[in-house]
Amino acid sequence: MLSRFLSLAAIIGVLAVLPVGAHHSHGNYDLTVWTTMDGTVKEVHLLVPHSWLYLDVKDGKEDVTTWALEATGPSGLTKVGVKREDVRPGDLVKVRCHLLKDGSNGCLLGYVTPMHGDQARGHGVERDWDGDGGAGFATTAPVATPR
């Protein structure tokens, strides 16, 4: 009876962990190309398991489009030196990210460079917001601009 209970507990434990691993896939993004864009931070949400940066980006006609940029969670950002106060709504930033494959306005955020002018908050310092070197790809990948 005890061995049956332990076997059942082990199976339940393994099944409980499987969805967590599947959740952290970067399969929705084109990881072969870096996209760069500049914009104004609309919102910053440092959440578990993923943080989000919403960026207002102007196109060539001065029309503004809001982009949703997915980053690692707060603990991952802290590990790579990003502080909560580094980027705030209204700040200008440059980003490098991987576009969503479906063509919608979203990216897997690799790097953020604040351009807000405040040296104490990291003005001009590029930081890794993916937490592992920009989705694990070298910075020599091809670079595109947003659509």
C-alpha positions as protocol buffer text, in pm:
chain_id: "A"
residue {
  index: 1
  type: MET
  ca { x: 0 y: 0 z: 0 }
}
residue {
  index: 2
  type: LEU
  ca { x: 280 y: 242 z: 90 }
}
residue {
  index: 3
  type: SER
  ca { x: 465 y: 173 z: -237 }
}
residue {
  index: 4
  type: ARG
  ca { x: 144 y: 236 z: -433 }
}
residue {
  index: 5
  type: PHE
  ca { x: 94 y: 569 z: -251 }
}
residue {
  index: 6
  type: LEU
  ca { x: 457 y: 675 z: -313 }
}
residue {
  index: 7
  type: SER
  ca { x: 432 y: 581 z: -681 }
}
residue {
  index: 8
  type: LEU
  ca { x: 114 y: 784 z: -720 }
}
residue {
  index: 9
  type: ALA
  ca { x: 272 y: 1080 z: -538 }
}
residue {
  index: 10
  type: ALA
  ca { x: 576 y: 1063 z: -768 }
}
residue {
  index: 11
  type: ILE
  ca { x: 359 y: 1058 z: -1082 }
}
residue {
  index: 12
  type: ILE
  ca { x: 154 y: 1355 z: -960 }
}
residue {
  index: 13
  type: GLY
  ca { x: 474 y: 1544 z: -878 }
}
residue {
  index: 14
  type: VAL
  ca { x: 614 y: 1489 z: -1228 }
}
residue {
  index: 15
  type: LEU
  ca { x: 286 y: 1589 z: -1396 }
}
residue {
  index: 16
  type: ALA
  ca { x: 263 y: 1905 z: -1184 }
}
residue {
  index: 17
  type: VAL
  ca { x: 605 y: 2021 z: -1307 }
}
residue {
  index: 18
  type: LEU
  ca { x: 555 y: 1951 z: -1680 }
}
residue {
  index: 19
  type: PRO
  ca { x: 335 y: 2256 z: -1756 }
}
residue {
  index: 20
  type: VAL
  ca { x: 595 y: 2487 z: -1598 }
}
residue {
  index: 21
  type: GLY
  ca { x: 861 y: 2379 z: -1845 }
}
residue {
  index: 22
  type: ALA
  ca { x: 626 y: 2418 z: -2140 }
}
residue {
  index: 23
  type: HIS
  ca { x: 526 y: 2768 z: -2029 }
}
residue {
  index: 24
  type: HIS
  ca { x: 873 y: 2914 z: -2083 }
}
residue {
  index: 25
  type: SER
  ca { x: 900 y: 2844 z: -2454 }
}
residue {
  index: 26
  type: HIS
  ca { x: 1022 y: 3117 z: -2689 }
}
residue {
  index: 27
  type: GLY
  ca { x: 858 y: 2934 z: -2981 }
}
residue {
  index: 28
  type: ASN
  ca { x: 623 y: 3225 z: -3066 }
}
residue {
  index: 29
  type: TYR
  ca { x: 916 y: 3450 z: -3154 }
}
residue {
  index: 30
  type: ASP
  ca { x: 1154 y: 3462 z: -3451 }
}
residue {
  index: 31
  type: LEU
  ca { x: 1481 y: 3413 z: -3264 }
}
residue {
  index: 32
  type: THR
  ca { x: 1692 y: 3432 z: -3581 }
}
residue {
  index: 33
  type: VAL
  ca { x: 1659 y: 3810 z: -3625 }
}
residue {
  index: 34
  type: TRP
  ca { x: 1705 y: 4103 z: -3387 }
}
residue {
  index: 35
  type: THR
  ca { x: 1469 y: 4396 z: -3432 }
}
residue {
  index: 36
  type: THR
  ca { x: 1564 y: 4739 z: -3301 }
}
residue {
  index: 37
  type: MET
  ca { x: 1328 y: 5020 z: -3210 }
}
residue {
  index: 38
  type: ASP
  ca { x: 1318 y: 5341 z: -3010 }
}
residue {
  index: 39
  type: GLY
  ca { x: 1016 y: 5459 z: -2820 }
}
residue {
  index: 40
  type: THR
  ca { x: 858 y: 5602 z: -2510 }
}
residue {
  index: 41
  type: VAL
  ca { x: 781 y: 5369 z: -2222 }
}
residue {
  index: 42
  type: LYS
  ca { x: 404 y: 5355 z: -2170 }
}
residue {
  index: 43
  type: GLU
  ca { x: 394 y: 5096 z: -1889 }
}
residue {
  index: 44
  type: VAL
  ca { x: 632 y: 4871 z: -1696 }
}
residue {
  index: 45
  type: HIS
  ca { x: 500 y: 4559 z: -1521 }
}
residue {
  index: 46
  type: LEU
  ca { x: 758 y: 4361 z: -1324 }
}
residue {
  index: 47
  type: LEU
  ca { x: 563 y: 4038 z: -1272 }
}
residue {
  index: 48
  type: VAL
  ca { x: 629 y: 3671 z: -1210 }
}
residue {
  index: 49
  type: PRO
  ca { x: 696 y: 3475 z: -1427 }
}
residue {
  index: 50
  type: HIS
  ca { x: 739 y: 3740 z: -1701 }
}
residue {
  index: 51
  type: SER
  ca { x: 777 y: 4116 z: -1689 }
}
residue {
  index: 52
  type: TRP
  ca { x: 625 y: 4338 z: -1958 }
}
residue {
  index: 53
  type: LEU
  ca { x: 740 y: 4668 z: -2106 }
}
residue {
  index: 54
  type: TYR
  ca { x: 483 y: 4853 z: -2319 }
}
residue {
  index: 55
  type: LEU
  ca { x: 650 y: 5087 z: -2565 }
}
residue {
  index: 56
  type: ASP
  ca { x: 493 y: 5361 z: -2782 }
}
residue {
  index: 57
  type: VAL
  ca { x: 682 y: 5362 z: -3113 }
}
residue {
  index: 58
  type: LYS
  ca { x: 637 y: 5624 z: -3388 }
}
residue {
  index: 59
  type: ASP
  ca { x: 648 y: 5516 z: -3750 }
}
residue {
  index: 60
  type: GLY
  ca { x: 769 y: 5729 z: -4041 }
}
residue {
  index: 61
  type: LYS
  ca { x: 432 y: 5912 z: -4053 }
}
residue {
  index: 62
  type: GLU
  ca { x: 443 y: 5998 z: -3680 }
}
residue {
  index: 63
  type: ASP
  ca { x: 165 y: 5746 z: -3606 }
}
residue {
  index: 64
  type: VAL
  ca { x: 214 y: 5580 z: -3267 }
}
residue {
  index: 65
  type: THR
  ca { x: 185 y: 5204 z: -3217 }
}
residue {
  index: 66
  type: THR
  ca { x: 207 y: 5038 z: -2876 }
}
residue {
  index: 67
  type: TRP
  ca { x: 432 y: 4733 z: -2860 }
}
residue {
  index: 68
  type: ALA
  ca { x: 417 y: 4465 z: -2587 }
}
residue {
  index: 69
  type: LEU
  ca { x: 768 y: 4348 z: -2499 }
}
residue {
  index: 70
  type: GLU
  ca { x: 806 y: 4032 z: -2290 }
}
residue {
  index: 71
  type: ALA
  ca { x: 1099 y: 4011 z: -2048 }
}
residue {
  index: 72
  type: THR
  ca { x: 1214 y: 3779 z: -1773 }
}
residue {
  index: 73
  type: GLY
  ca { x: 1065 y: 3809 z: -1424 }
}
residue {
  index: 74
  type: PRO
  ca { x: 1185 y: 4047 z: -1152 }
}
residue {
  index: 75
  type: SER
  ca { x: 1436 y: 3804 z: -1001 }
}
residue {
  index: 76
  type: GLY
  ca { x: 1594 y: 3744 z: -1344 }
}
residue {
  index: 77
  type: LEU
  ca { x: 1618 y: 4120 z: -1403 }
}
residue {
  index: 78
  type: THR
  ca { x: 1781 y: 4170 z: -1062 }
}
residue {
  index: 79
  type: LYS
  ca { x: 2038 y: 3897 z: -1141 }
}
residue {
  index: 80
  type: VAL
  ca { x: 2156 y: 4086 z: -1450 }
}
residue {
  index: 81
  type: GLY
  ca { x: 2167 y: 4426 z: -1276 }
}
residue {
  index: 82
  type: VAL
  ca { x: 1834 y: 4580 z: -1381 }
}
residue {
  index: 83
  type: LYS
  ca { x: 1675 y: 4790 z: -1106 }
}
residue {
  index: 84
  type: ARG
  ca { x: 1306 y: 4875 z: -1074 }
}
residue {
  index: 85
  type: GLU
  ca { x: 1380 y: 5248 z: -1112 }
}
residue {
  index: 86
  type: ASP
  ca { x: 1596 y: 5211 z: -1428 }
}
residue {
  index: 87
  type: VAL
  ca { x: 1298 y: 5247 z: -1664 }
}
residue {
  index: 88
  type: ARG
  ca { x: 976 y: 5437 z: -1588 }
}
residue {
  index: 89
  type: PRO
  ca { x: 671 y: 5541 z: -1790 }
}
residue {
  index: 90
  type: GLY
  ca { x: 759 y: 5843 z: -2003 }
}
residue {
  index: 91
  type: ASP
  ca { x: 1125 y: 5743 z: -2045 }
}
residue {
  index: 92
  type: LEU
  ca { x: 1282 y: 5717 z: -2390 }
}
residue {
  index: 93
  type: VAL
  ca { x: 1451 y: 5381 z: -2456 }
}
residue {
  index: 94
  type: LYS
  ca { x: 1615 y: 5183 z: -2735 }
}
residue {
  index: 95
  type: VAL
  ca { x: 1542 y: 4810 z: -2746 }
}
residue {
  index: 96
  type: ARG
  ca { x: 1661 y: 4500 z: -2930 }
}
residue {
  index: 97
  type: CYS
  ca { x: 1411 y: 4217 z: -2941 }
}
residue {
  index: 98
  type: HIS
  ca { x: 1274 y: 3921 z: -3138 }
}
residue {
  index: 99
  type: LEU
  ca { x: 939 y: 3980 z: -3315 }
}
residue {
  index: 100
  type: LEU
  ca { x: 635 y: 3758 z: -3273 }
}
residue {
  index: 101
  type: LYS
  ca { x: 601 y: 3515 z: -3563 }
}
residue {
  index: 102
  type: ASP
  ca { x: 231 y: 3602 z: -3612 }
}
residue {
  index: 103
  type: GLY
  ca { x: 316 y: 3962 z: -3706 }
}
residue {
  index: 104
  type: SER
  ca { x: 141 y: 4128 z: -3413 }
}
residue {
  index: 105
  type: ASN
  ca { x: 305 y: 4412 z: -3218 }
}
residue {
  index: 106
  type: GLY
  ca { x: 500 y: 4207 z: -2969 }
}
residue {
  index: 107
  type: CYS
  ca { x: 860 y: 4110 z: -2902 }
}
residue {
  index: 108
  type: LEU
  ca { x: 1071 y: 3889 z: -2681 }
}
residue {
  index: 109
  type: LEU
  ca { x: 1279 y: 4158 z: -2519 }
}
residue {
  index: 110
  type: GLY
  ca { x: 1652 y: 4110 z: -2535 }
}
residue {
  index: 111
  type: TYR
  ca { x: 1815 y: 4440 z: -2445 }
}
residue {
  index: 112
  type: VAL
  ca { x: 1702 y: 4783 z: -2322 }
}
residue {
  index: 113
  type: THR
  ca { x: 1909 y: 5102 z: -2333 }
}
residue {
  index: 114
  type: PRO
  ca { x: 1752 y: 5388 z: -2134 }
}
residue {
  index: 115
  type: MET
  ca { x: 1787 y: 5725 z: -2307 }
}
residue {
  index: 116
  type: HIS
  ca { x: 1619 y: 5936 z: -2038 }
}
residue {
  index: 117
  type: GLY
  ca { x: 1929 y: 6139 z: -1948 }
}
residue {
  index: 118
  type: ASP
  ca { x: 1951 y: 6027 z: -1584 }
}
residue {
  index: 119
  type: GLN
  ca { x: 2296 y: 5873 z: -1526 }
}
residue {
  index: 120
  type: ALA
  ca { x: 2190 y: 5743 z: -1183 }
}
residue {
  index: 121
  type: ARG
  ca { x: 1918 y: 5533 z: -1355 }
}
residue {
  index: 122
  type: GLY
  ca { x: 2150 y: 5393 z: -1621 }
}
residue {
  index: 123
  type: HIS
  ca { x: 2121 y: 5640 z: -1910 }
}
residue {
  index: 124
  type: GLY
  ca { x: 2295 y: 5491 z: -2213 }
}
residue {
  index: 125
  type: VAL
  ca { x: 2373 y: 5157 z: -2046 }
}
residue {
  index: 126
  type: GLU
  ca { x: 2238 y: 4857 z: -2238 }
}
residue {
  index: 127
  type: ARG
  ca { x: 2102 y: 4584 z: -2009 }
}
residue {
  index: 128
  type: ASP
  ca { x: 1984 y: 4230 z: -2078 }
}
residue {
  index: 129
  type: TRP
  ca { x: 1609 y: 4206 z: -2002 }
}
residue {
  index: 130
  type: ASP
  ca { x: 1581 y: 3841 z: -2109 }
}
residue {
  index: 131
  type: GLY
  ca { x: 1809 y: 3734 z: -1826 }
}
residue {
  index: 132
  type: ASP
  ca { x: 2026 y: 3498 z: -2027 }
}
residue {
  index: 133
  type: GLY
  ca { x: 2202 y: 3698 z: -2293 }
}
residue {
  index: 134
  type: GLY
  ca { x: 1902 y: 3797 z: -2503 }
}
residue {
  index: 135
  type: ALA
  ca { x: 1723 y: 3464 z: -2549 }
}
residue {
  index: 136
  type: GLY
  ca { x: 2056 y: 3288 z: -2568 }
}
residue {
  index: 137
  type: PHE
  ca { x: 2156 y: 3420 z: -2909 }
}
residue {
  index: 138
  type: ALA
  ca { x: 2469 y: 3614 z: -2995 }
}
residue {
  index: 139
  type: THR
  ca { x: 2432 y: 3982 z: -3075 }
}
residue {
  index: 140
  type: THR
  ca { x: 2573 y: 3919 z: -3423 }
}
residue {
  index: 141
  type: ALA
  ca { x: 2236 y: 3788 z: -3550 }
}
residue {
  index: 142
  type: PRO
  ca { x: 2078 y: 3988 z: -3838 }
}
residue {
  index: 143
  type: VAL
  ca { x: 1906 y: 4309 z: -3731 }
}
residue {
  index: 144
  type: ALA
  ca { x: 1578 y: 4446 z: -3874 }
}
residue {
  index: 145
  type: THR
  ca { x: 1364 y: 4747 z: -3793 }
}
residue {
  index: 146
  type: PRO
  ca { x: 998 y: 4714 z: -3693 }
}
residue {
  index: 147
  type: ARG
  ca { x: 738 y: 4689 z: -3969 }
}
